[in-house]
């Protein structure tokens, strides 16, 4: 009975955690209202605190681990392109008590290239994948792409790539994902924007390869290919930047009536730290209060809340 009680305590454990607005491909779709909330909290010196949960932390950390496993095995298949660094040197930085085997200090980056043929020249250990940074210089928009891949089945030329988007899921959701229109708007936007930014950097991108790895049965990894860079990719990115600029202008004028949210129902805002504000009528009063504290005056008009 005691063990069940302890297990229940662990499974239902929560803790306060500070949250932030992120302007990144992985955080799309862009939400101007979320950015406004971030600014008024920051200006009023209030922290955005939200309840972190045991299960939420579990899925987040599992997702990070799955990305590393995908990159490791795609490297063993010699199909992933990017930067590389000595695995032992990275472990020496992250382990509080590194062993002699992990005492390498060679943190030099190798690449961008396909997996290096040899090992680290200092310790002879393996290399591990380092995610490539992509950004848009005019803003603080930046992210790290899961990988650029060249699976032989796609008949790509030596300088052509697919953008890799690794996602975790459950086996009972695979059929829905594979169905026409099964990819969510968020997944589509993230892949398309990474593809667009990499193409702007000079890479020949021929599509986005989504790899869905079921947490319960990882061998049922399911690929979904989104061919080519869609013609709407440039327009999609331009629209995101236009919305971002409109929010920037509104912060100067204090007129927010042209700033809209990206969610229509609270389920759309599952990972947004401000969802309880937007979907609560009292959130309007809170916005005015925090705005007045942050900027010394009430807003001239309110954003378009859901």
C-alpha positions as MATLAB code, in Angstrom:
seq = 'XXXXXXXXXXXXXXXXXXXXXXXXXXXXXXXXXXXXXXXXXXXXXXXXXXXXXXXXXXXXXXXXXXXXXXXXXXXXXXXXXXXXXXXXXXXXXXXXXXXXXXXXXXXXXXXXXXXXXXXXXXXXXXXXXXXXXXXXXXXXXXXXXXXXXXXXXXXXXXXXXXXXXXXXXXXXXXXXXXXXXXXXXXXXXXXXXXXXXXXXXXXXXXXXXXXXXXXXXXXXXXXXXXXXXXXXXXXXXXXXXXXXXXXXXXXXXXXXXXXXXXXXXXXXXXXXXXXXXXXXXXXXXXXXXXXXXXXXXXXXXXXXXX';
ca = [
       0.000    0.000    0.000;
       2.854    2.341    0.865;
       4.552    1.684   -2.486;
       1.336    2.542   -4.336;
       1.006    5.715   -2.318;
       4.586    6.710   -3.157;
       4.095    5.941   -6.856;
       0.941    8.074   -6.907;
       2.818   10.898   -5.185;
       5.567   10.777   -7.830;
       3.177   10.517  -10.789;
       1.136   13.494   -9.605;
       4.100   15.634   -8.515;
       4.236   19.235   -9.717;
       6.677   22.108   -9.287;
       6.718   25.787  -10.292;
       8.811   26.553  -13.358;
       9.610   29.827  -15.080;
       8.483   29.995  -18.716;
       9.498   32.247  -21.592;
       8.257   33.242  -25.030;
      10.481   31.659  -27.702;
      10.815   32.943  -31.265;
      12.056   29.820  -32.993;
      11.009   27.502  -35.851;
      10.342   24.786  -33.275;
       7.929   27.098  -31.413;
       5.773   27.907  -34.457;
       3.069   28.950  -35.157;
       4.067   32.492  -34.172;
       1.737   34.173  -31.680;
       1.875   37.949  -31.333;
      -0.301   37.882  -28.199;
       2.134   35.496  -26.502;
       4.977   37.885  -27.297;
       3.010   40.803  -25.831;
       2.399   38.857  -22.623;
       6.112   38.147  -22.394;
       6.953   41.843  -22.781;
       4.487   43.099  -20.146;
       5.611   40.438  -17.665;
       9.256   41.287  -18.325;
       8.648   45.048  -18.102;
       6.725   44.754  -14.854;
       9.464   42.489  -13.450;
       6.999   39.636  -12.952;
       8.057   36.067  -13.623;
       5.875   33.841  -15.784;
       5.461   30.874  -13.489;
       3.650   27.742  -14.537;
       3.070   24.341  -13.057;
       5.577   21.794  -14.345;
       4.476   18.168  -14.111;
       6.276   14.839  -13.762;
       4.737   13.477  -16.972;
       5.397   16.667  -18.941;
       9.039   16.637  -17.898;
       9.237   12.934  -18.820;
       7.955   13.467  -22.377;
      10.190   16.496  -22.882;
      13.361   14.678  -21.793;
      12.418   11.542  -23.750;
      12.037   13.720  -26.855;
      15.548   15.119  -26.364;
      16.973   11.610  -25.904;
      15.161   10.304  -29.003;
      16.728   13.068  -31.116;
      20.213   12.000  -29.980;
      19.486    8.328  -30.702;
      18.120    9.166  -34.168;
      21.193   11.256  -34.992;
      23.547    8.551  -33.695;
      22.007    5.796  -35.816;
      21.578    7.966  -38.911;
      25.316    8.650  -38.595;
      25.980    4.898  -38.429;
      23.949    4.572  -41.636;
      26.094    7.404  -43.079;
      23.054    9.433  -44.181;
      23.177   12.538  -41.945;
      25.074   15.745  -42.762;
      26.203   18.436  -40.341;
      28.766   19.257  -37.657;
      30.567   16.800  -35.379;
      32.395   16.888  -32.071;
      34.260   14.325  -29.960;
      31.701   12.503  -27.807;
      34.170   11.934  -24.957;
      35.065   15.632  -24.818;
      31.350   16.538  -24.584;
      30.834   13.951  -21.825;
      33.803   15.373  -19.904;
      31.984   18.720  -19.778;
      28.647   17.296  -18.663;
      29.681   14.585  -16.191;
      30.568   15.820  -12.690;
      33.112   12.996  -12.237;
      34.484   12.165  -15.698;
      36.559    9.006  -15.945;
      39.927    8.800  -17.676;
      38.092    7.401  -20.671;
      36.062   10.612  -20.933;
      38.848   13.081  -20.208;
      39.356   14.301  -23.790;
      39.526   18.087  -24.212;
      39.209   18.242  -27.991;
      36.035   20.303  -28.501;
      36.883   21.376  -32.056;
      34.001   21.173  -34.519;
      34.385   19.036  -37.642;
      32.309   19.784  -40.756;
      29.805   20.494  -42.036;
      30.092   17.072  -43.623;
      28.747   13.551  -43.654;
      29.963   11.475  -40.654;
      33.780   11.694  -40.292;
      35.630    8.574  -41.428;
      38.120    8.556  -38.563;
      37.960    9.087  -34.816;
      39.045   11.966  -32.586;
      42.806   12.495  -33.125;
      43.407   13.093  -29.401;
      41.514   10.257  -27.689;
      40.481    8.097  -30.678;
      36.878    8.221  -29.464;
      33.763    8.509  -31.603;
      32.293   11.741  -32.942;
      28.710   12.764  -32.154;
      26.335   14.952  -34.129;
      26.015   18.672  -33.341;
      22.764   20.279  -34.472;
      23.178   23.062  -37.022;
      22.034   26.552  -36.042;
      19.732   28.435  -38.419;
      18.665   32.045  -37.915;
      17.198   35.121  -39.515;
      19.654   37.999  -38.903;
      17.052   40.794  -38.892;
      15.402   39.375  -35.741;
      16.205   37.070  -32.832;
      14.555   34.215  -34.741;
      16.799   31.164  -34.466;
      16.710   27.436  -33.962;
      18.657   24.200  -34.319;
      17.671   21.795  -37.059;
      17.460   18.087  -36.173;
      19.549   17.210  -39.210;
      20.081   17.218  -42.963;
      19.745   13.703  -44.382;
      20.426   11.843  -47.640;
      18.595    8.497  -47.495;
      19.645    6.524  -50.605;
      16.002    5.627  -51.343;
      15.287    9.226  -52.375;
      17.854    9.337  -55.189;
      19.350   12.658  -54.060;
      22.436   14.188  -55.630;
      25.568   14.596  -53.495;
      24.678   18.214  -52.667;
      20.918   17.674  -52.111;
      19.282   17.093  -48.719;
      16.064   16.515  -46.851;
      15.413   18.396  -43.609;
      15.004   15.945  -40.739;
      12.239   16.556  -38.204;
      12.262   13.945  -35.429;
       9.066   13.607  -33.388;
       7.916   11.255  -30.624;
       4.404    9.817  -30.571;
       2.403    6.680  -29.661;
       1.661    3.731  -31.957;
      -2.085    4.376  -31.750;
      -1.542    7.776  -33.405;
       0.498    6.586  -36.400;
      -2.464    5.935  -38.696;
      -3.835    9.429  -38.075;
      -0.413   10.936  -38.850;
      -0.090    8.979  -42.106;
      -3.584    9.950  -43.300;
      -3.962   12.878  -45.760;
      -3.762   16.069  -43.734;
      -2.472   14.130  -40.724;
       0.458   16.471  -40.075;
      -0.548   19.293  -37.762;
      -0.224   22.923  -38.825;
       2.565   23.362  -36.271;
       4.581   20.435  -37.685;
       4.095   21.686  -41.239;
       5.182   25.222  -40.357;
       8.251   24.050  -38.472;
       9.507   21.825  -41.279;
       8.769   24.333  -44.039;
      10.469   27.213  -42.222;
      13.594   25.174  -41.451;
      13.696   24.169  -45.131;
      13.299   27.782  -46.249;
      16.040   29.109  -43.941;
      18.465   26.364  -44.964;
      17.754   27.084  -48.640;
      18.521   30.753  -47.940;
      21.847   29.590  -46.458;
      22.673   27.951  -49.796;
      21.673   24.330  -49.176;
      19.724   22.459  -51.859;
      16.703   21.263  -49.912;
      14.413   18.777  -51.641;
      11.865   18.236  -48.918;
      11.187   17.557  -45.258;
      11.424   14.050  -43.786;
       9.384   13.651  -40.594;
      10.426   10.614  -38.544;
       7.817    9.712  -35.930;
       9.222    7.429  -33.216;
       6.600    5.735  -30.999;
       7.670    5.872  -27.361;
       6.023    2.496  -26.715;
       7.407    0.676  -29.821;
      10.415    2.537  -31.255;
      10.995   -0.074  -33.997;
       7.782    1.145  -35.614;
       9.496    4.422  -36.546;
       7.367    5.941  -39.315;
       8.673    8.284  -42.044;
       6.422   10.902  -43.626;
       7.918   12.801  -46.549;
       6.839   16.310  -47.500;
       8.273   16.686  -50.982;
      10.091   19.703  -52.292;
      10.175   23.131  -50.736;
       6.524   24.109  -51.172;
       5.929   27.189  -53.276;
       4.275   28.757  -50.276;
       7.431   28.398  -48.119;
       8.752   31.887  -48.897;
       5.298   33.414  -48.445;
       4.791   31.508  -45.198;
       8.059   32.821  -43.794;
       7.314   36.348  -45.045;
       3.940   36.270  -43.277;
       5.565   35.200  -40.000;
       8.090   38.039  -40.247;
       5.304   40.498  -41.113;
       3.337   39.475  -38.020;
       6.494   39.780  -35.916;
       7.154   43.292  -37.276;
       3.549   44.343  -36.629;
       3.954   43.257  -33.014;
       7.220   45.226  -32.780;
       5.517   48.373  -34.121;
       2.586   47.907  -31.730;
       4.982   47.841  -28.765;
       6.184   51.305  -29.833;
       2.711   52.776  -30.383;
       0.943   50.883  -27.541;
      -1.842   50.098  -30.011;
      -2.418   46.351  -30.133;
      -5.673   45.882  -32.019;
      -3.826   44.411  -35.053;
      -2.019   41.794  -32.955;
      -3.767   38.421  -32.966;
      -3.222   35.100  -31.232;
      -2.482   31.844  -33.040;
      -4.920   29.714  -30.989;
      -8.667   29.463  -31.330;
      -9.332   27.033  -28.466;
      -7.426   26.251  -25.292;
      -6.399   22.813  -26.605;
      -4.343   24.614  -29.282;
      -2.347   26.312  -26.515;
      -1.253   23.156  -24.691;
       2.375   24.327  -24.395;
       1.840   28.088  -24.123;
       2.739   29.571  -20.710;
       0.111   32.295  -21.177;
      -2.889   30.114  -22.078;
      -4.608   30.620  -18.720;
      -4.439   34.401  -19.292;
      -5.788   34.383  -22.842;
      -8.691   32.019  -22.218;
      -9.842   33.740  -19.032;
     -11.940   36.957  -19.251;
      -9.960   38.291  -16.283;
      -6.872   38.101  -18.481;
      -7.852   41.384  -20.166;
      -7.716   43.225  -16.857;
      -4.427   41.531  -15.991;
      -2.917   42.623  -19.320;
      -3.904   46.260  -18.673;
      -2.522   46.080  -15.121;
       0.833   44.580  -16.129;
       1.119   46.898  -19.144;
       0.598   49.935  -16.907;
       3.261   48.677  -14.498;
       5.669   47.896  -17.335;
       5.263   51.034  -19.469;
       3.710   53.606  -17.136;
       0.457   53.832  -19.102;
      -2.506   51.694  -20.064;
      -2.577   50.275  -23.621;
      -4.370   52.415  -26.205;
      -6.089   49.284  -27.514;
      -6.070   45.588  -26.620;
      -4.782   42.700  -28.744;
      -7.249   40.253  -30.279;
      -7.547   37.591  -27.601;
      -9.073   34.170  -28.473;
];
